Amino acid sequence: MLDDDPLPQQALAQLFSEGRTHNGWLDKEVPDSLLRQALELALWGPTSANCLPLRALFLRSREAKARLKDALLPGNVEKTMAAPAVAVMAYDLEFYEHLPRLYPATDARSWFAGNAVLIEKTAFRNATLQAGYFLLALRALGLDAGPMSGFDNDRVDAEFFAGGAIKSNFLINIGYGDPAKLYPRGPRFGFDEIAEIL
Amino acid sequence: MLDDDPLPQQALAQLFSEGRTHNGWLDKEVPDSLLRQALELALWGPTSANCLPLRALFLRSREAKARLKDALLPGNVEKTMAAPAVAVMAYDLEFYEHLPRLYPATDARSWFAGNAVLIEKTAFRNATLQAGYFLLALRALGLDAGPMSGFDNDRVDAEFFAGGAIKSNFLINIGYGDPAKLYPRGPRFGFDEIAEIL
């Protein structure tokens, strides 16, 4: 049984308040085992009807990253080619075929089959949630992340996801960040600017 | 400077592997200050061009929750009305109007103005990421969450977000979960079923 205590301040800092989007990387090895562990942790996070639509590619070799290069906005090329790993966060539009196994309590597959709008919305929403869990799992394991939307999704899909059921969402450069290459931190909203308690 | 160590196993369990979607709630007070702190932590998480499109309502009073009731699927009514707080996770389609302040490095507003498809995609993707950060921030603070998509978004928007720029995404019941009311845990994919290292 877990207790109801907050994590220590240092853990909250590592996950949230001191976490930064990194653009440069230290020369420190990132083992595959740590990437696996981060994704396995993220998979425990909740999704609607346990639909788990996230799919992921980890580009580690020079050859794999070269296949990504032409799809990147020019400003994202150098830091991405230099990152120890690049994760392609994607989602599976055929996720509902797995629901008889993932959500055996009821016939959840029938909620989706044939409803393209609901399929797209559910896949994109839940795979993005899972990508958020993954990003924080990386930080929880001591890694740093540099998420990016600045690339051509259609080119990435054509290059890595032939078949059409899997769509790229966004990219995350992964490594141990070089604090010397951080940009100034952007300001954040205060609670009362974006939220209300009723 | 943060070190590169993983969080302790107990913290990883609280955030990920032992976290559960809760359906029943202990009679233990949830102070507003903890909800504020969770959202403020989540706001530190990364978004594209620091666009921060998440908007949130916290329904705490009987009256506020009653306004939500008719929009819920029948199976979600009882647990939601009983939850100490219900967070409406939403997104602002006019988020780009804040970019001159949030991302002063360049004219990021001009990337979005007039491009409804990019606005919708960016708002939905990034506000969903932020909602994922928020859900894990709740757990990091010792709270439990019960996220739900089973409701009528249009009705919620009409009731709570007149004006049309703010759209509901999903709901999160919040409190200290009653372990006696958990459902059996759904299975998860293994790493190699959904991911590949290239």
Interface residues (C-beta under 8 A of the other chain):
Chain A: M1 L2 D3 D4 D5 P6 L7 P8 A11 L12 A13 Q14 L15 F16 S17 E18 G19 T21 K28 D32 L35 R36 L39 E40 L41 A42 L43 W44 G45 P46 S48 N50 L52 L54 R55 A56 L57 F58 L59 R60 S61 E63 A64 D92 H98 R101 L102 Y103 A105 T122 F124 R125 T128 L129 Q130 A131 G132 Y133 L135 L136 A137 A140 L141 G142 L143 A145 P147 M148 S149 N169 F170 Y176 P179 Y183 G186 P187 R188 F189 F191 I194 A195 E196 I197 L198
Chain B: M1 L2 D3 D4 D5 P6 L7 P8 A11 L12 A13 Q14 L15 F16 S17 E18 G19 T21 K28 D32 L35 R36 L39 E40 L41 A42 L43 W44 G45 P46 S48 N50 L52 L54 R55 A56 L57 F58 L59 R60 S61 E63 A64 D92 H98 R101 L102 Y103 A105 T122 F124 R125 T128 L129 Q130 A131 G132 Y133 L135 L136 A137 A140 L141 G142 L143 A145 P147 M148 S149 N169 F170 Y176 P179 Y183 G186 P187 R188 F189 F191 I194 A195 E196 I197 L198
